[in-house]
Amino acid sequence: MKKLDLSIIIPTRNRSAMLAKTIKELAKNKFFFKEIIIVDSSNKYHKSKIKNLRNIYKIIIKIFNSKPSISLQRNIGLGKVIKKRKYVMFLDDDLSFNKNAFKKMYLFIKNNNQLTGYGFNLNIKKINYFIEFFKKNNLTKILGIYDTKMGVITPSGWQTKAINLKKNLEVEWLPTQAVIYNKTRLKNLKFDTVYGSYSYLEDLDFSYSLSRKNKLMICSSAKYTSKNVVNRNDYHFGIKEIINRYYFVNKFNLNKKYFFLGFLFSFLKNFLTLLTLKPKFFLRIIGNFVAILKIIFGLRDN
């Protein structure tokens, strides 16, 4: 099997053990890529562990340092990919892929070379069906704040997830957990660093910029799971969750009235989650409230 003309970009920070497992899995699928580019913002302890990965596996691993910022780290990675490379993959450092997921994606790309974006299929076992029912109904669709369809951007600026797919699906956005792009069609597109060091919604921004003129699809047979260890229940995330969303809505000229309806819906969803005995959501809700006050009164987000 001829190697795919693809570079893999992995941003990482202080998760050398998780990254090592990911690299080990990639090393078993050498046909899928030509090089791995790690953009590291770790401390000294993890940096030494990460550098040692080049001595363990007989694959090309390039390591570059960066300040902590997912968007910045991905941009650095893009800048290190050779110009003639056909495909580039963005990959998180904490994923597990199903057996033959890379082979299935390989064939999917070969059979669908007209596409610009190729997403792996995220499988989630634990789903809060009450929250899902709360989100996916005709009322939220009519109000423009959510949709029953998977993988779309609603008029409010909120997106719907495309997970546990049974068949291939064309989408309006792709998460950067495990995604491949035809590099020749990216041109000078970069990840927007305005989204901050955590870069919440940077993948929404990047992929939606492409989907308006190009086709993005998720390959249902190329499955993966995510440990999703990032804490999203603190005060600062509560602020960024709303501020970044508002920035996205403004950037793409979406409907601000629908955005505020979407905020009320999101705020209520988080409040209902708090009532299901998840007290950590309290700080996130306070952050949401502070963020909307900043937006309404034109205060700067520090």
C-alpha positions in Angstrom: 0.0 0.0 0.0 1.5 3.3 -1.2 2.0 5.9 1.6 -0.6 8.7 1.7 1.1 12.0 0.9 0.1 13.4 4.3 1.6 15.2 7.3 0.1 14.8 10.8 0.1 17.9 13.1 -0.3 17.2 16.8 -0.4 20.1 19.3 0.3 19.0 22.8 0.9 20.4 26.3 2.0 18.4 29.4 0.4 15.1 28.2 3.5 13.1 27.2 2.0 9.8 28.3 -1.2 10.3 26.2 0.9 11.5 23.3 3.1 8.4 23.5 0.1 6.1 23.2 -1.1 8.1 20.2 2.4 7.9 18.5 2.5 4.2 19.2 -0.8 3.7 17.4 0.3 5.8 14.5 3.5 3.8 14.2 1.4 0.7 13.5 -0.1 2.5 10.5 2.9 3.9 8.6 1.2 3.6 5.3 -1.1 6.5 6.3 1.4 9.3 6.6 4.9 10.5 5.7 5.7 12.5 8.8 4.4 13.6 12.2 4.8 17.2 13.3 4.5 17.7 17.1 4.1 21.3 18.3 4.8 21.3 22.0 4.1 23.8 24.7 4.9 21.5 27.6 7.2 22.1 30.6 10.7 20.7 30.7 9.7 17.3 32.2 7.2 16.5 29.4 9.5 18.0 26.7 12.2 15.4 27.5 9.7 12.6 27.4 8.3 13.8 24.0 11.8 14.2 22.5 12.6 10.6 23.4 9.7 9.4 21.1 12.0 10.0 18.1 14.4 7.4 19.5 11.7 4.7 20.0 9.8 4.6 16.6 11.2 4.4 13.1 9.0 7.1 11.7 9.7 10.7 10.9 8.8 12.8 14.0 9.6 16.6 13.9 9.2 18.6 17.1 8.7 22.3 17.4 8.2 24.5 20.5 5.4 27.0 21.0 3.6 29.2 23.5 0.4 27.6 24.9 -2.3 28.1 22.3 -4.0 25.4 20.2 -4.6 27.8 17.3 -1.0 29.1 17.3 0.4 25.6 17.6 -1.7 24.3 14.7 -0.6 27.4 12.6 3.1 26.6 13.5 2.5 23.0 12.3 1.0 24.2 9.1 4.0 26.4 8.5 6.3 23.4 8.8 4.5 21.3 6.2 6.3 21.3 2.9 4.4 23.2 0.1 4.1 20.2 -2.2 2.4 18.0 0.4 -1.2 17.0 -0.7 -2.9 16.3 2.6 -2.5 17.6 6.2 -4.1 16.0 9.2 -4.9 17.7 12.6 -4.9 15.2 15.5 -5.4 15.5 19.2 -3.0 13.8 21.5 -5.6 11.7 23.5 -7.5 9.7 21.0 -8.0 5.9 20.3 -8.9 4.6 16.9 -10.9 1.5 16.1 -9.3 -1.4 14.3 -8.7 -0.6 10.6 -9.9 3.0 11.0 -6.9 4.3 9.1 -7.2 1.8 6.3 -10.9 2.7 5.9 -10.1 6.4 5.8 -7.2 5.8 3.4 -9.7 4.1 1.0 -12.3 6.8 1.6 -9.8 9.5 0.6 -8.7 7.6 -2.5 -12.3 7.1 -3.6 -13.4 10.7 -2.8 -10.5 12.9 -3.9 -12.8 15.7 -4.9 -13.5 16.6 -1.2 -11.6 19.2 0.8 -12.2 17.9 4.3 -12.3 14.3 5.6 -13.5 13.7 9.2 -13.1 10.6 11.3 -16.3 9.4 13.0 -16.4 10.2 16.8 -18.1 7.5 18.8 -19.5 8.4 22.2 -21.1 5.8 24.5 -22.3 8.0 27.3 -24.9 10.4 26.0 -27.2 12.5 28.2 -30.5 11.7 26.3 -32.4 14.3 28.3 -30.2 17.1 27.2 -30.2 15.7 23.6 -34.0 15.7 23.6 -33.9 19.2 25.0 -31.6 20.4 22.2 -33.0 18.4 19.2 -36.7 19.3 18.8 -38.7 21.3 16.3 -39.0 24.3 18.6 -35.3 24.9 18.8 -35.1 24.5 15.0 -37.8 27.0 14.4 -36.1 29.5 16.8 -32.9 29.0 14.9 -30.9 28.0 17.9 -30.4 24.3 17.2 -31.2 21.7 14.6 -32.1 18.0 14.4 -29.6 17.6 11.6 -26.0 16.6 12.5 -22.9 18.7 11.6 -24.6 22.0 10.7 -24.2 25.6 11.8 -27.5 27.1 13.0 -28.5 30.8 12.4 -27.6 31.5 16.1 -24.0 30.4 15.6 -24.3 27.2 17.6 -23.3 24.0 15.9 -24.7 20.5 16.0 -22.4 17.5 16.6 -22.0 14.7 14.1 -21.3 11.6 16.2 -21.9 7.8 16.1 -22.7 8.0 12.4 -24.0 4.9 10.6 -23.4 6.3 7.1 -21.1 8.9 5.5 -22.3 12.5 6.0 -21.6 15.8 4.4 -21.2 18.5 7.0 -20.7 22.2 7.5 -17.9 21.9 10.0 -15.4 19.4 11.3 -13.7 19.1 14.7 -9.9 19.2 14.7 -9.7 16.1 17.0 -9.1 13.9 13.9 -9.5 15.6 10.6 -7.8 15.6 7.2 -7.7 18.5 4.7 -6.6 18.6 1.1 -3.7 21.1 1.7 -3.8 22.4 -1.9 -7.2 23.9 -1.2 -6.3 25.6 2.1 -4.3 28.3 0.3 -3.4 30.8 3.0 -6.1 29.8 5.5 -4.9 29.9 9.2 -6.5 29.2 12.5 -7.8 32.4 14.1 -5.8 33.1 17.3 -8.4 35.6 18.6 -10.1 32.6 20.2 -7.4 32.6 22.9 -4.9 30.1 24.3 -7.6 27.4 24.8 -8.9 28.3 21.3 -12.5 27.2 21.9 -14.4 27.1 18.5 -11.2 27.6 16.5 -12.1 24.4 14.6 -15.6 25.6 13.9 -14.2 28.8 12.5 -11.6 27.1 10.3 -13.8 24.4 8.8 -16.8 26.6 8.3 -14.6 29.0 6.3 -14.0 26.1 4.0 -17.4 24.4 3.8 -19.1 27.4 2.3 -17.3 26.7 -1.0 -16.0 23.2 -0.5 -17.3 19.8 0.5 -16.5 18.3 3.9 -17.5 14.8 4.8 -17.2 12.4 7.7 -16.3 8.7 6.9 -18.6 6.7 9.2 -16.5 3.5 9.1 -13.3 5.3 10.3 -14.2 5.4 14.0 -12.4 6.8 17.0 -13.0 7.7 20.7 -11.8 10.6 22.8 -10.9 10.6 26.5 -12.0 14.3 26.5 -10.1 15.2 29.7 -10.2 19.0 29.3 -12.1 20.7 32.1 -14.9 22.8 30.7 -16.7 23.6 33.9 -14.8 26.5 35.3 -15.5 30.2 35.4 -13.0 31.2 32.7 -14.4 28.7 30.2 -17.9 29.9 31.0 -16.8 33.3 29.8 -14.9 32.1 26.7 -17.8 29.8 25.8 -20.0 32.9 25.1 -17.4 35.5 24.1 -15.9 33.3 21.4 -19.4 32.3 20.1 -20.3 36.0 19.8 -17.0 36.6 17.9 -17.8 33.7 15.5 -21.4 35.1 14.9 -20.0 38.6 14.1 -17.2 37.2 11.9 -19.5 35.2 9.7 -22.4 37.7 9.7 -24.8 35.4 11.4 -28.0 36.5 13.2 -27.3 38.3 16.5 -31.0 38.0 17.6 -30.7 34.3 17.2 -27.4 34.4 19.0 -29.1 35.9 22.1 -31.8 33.2 21.9 -29.1 30.6 21.6 -27.4 32.1 24.7 -30.7 31.7 26.7 -31.0 28.2 25.5 -27.4 27.3 26.3 -27.6 29.0 29.7 -30.8 27.0 30.5 -29.1 23.8 29.3 -26.2 24.4 31.6 -28.5 25.2 34.5 -30.4 21.9 33.9 -27.1 20.1 34.0 -26.3 21.7 37.3 -29.6 20.4 38.7 -28.5 16.8 37.7 -26.1 17.0 40.6 -23.1 18.4 38.8 -22.1 21.3 41.0 -19.0 22.2 39.0 -21.3 23.6 36.4 -22.1 26.5 38.8 -18.8 28.4 38.0 -19.4 27.8 34.3 -22.9 29.3 34.5 -21.5 32.4 36.4 -19.0 32.8 33.6 -21.7 32.6 31.0 -23.6 35.3 32.8 -20.6 37.6 33.1 -19.8 37.1 29.4 -23.3 38.1 28.2 -23.0 41.3 30.4 -19.7 42.1 28.7 -21.3 41.7 25.3 -24.4 43.8 26.1 -22.5 46.6 27.7 -19.6 46.5 25.3 -17.0 45.6 27.9 -13.7 44.2 26.8 -12.9 40.5 27.7 -9.6 40.4 29.6 
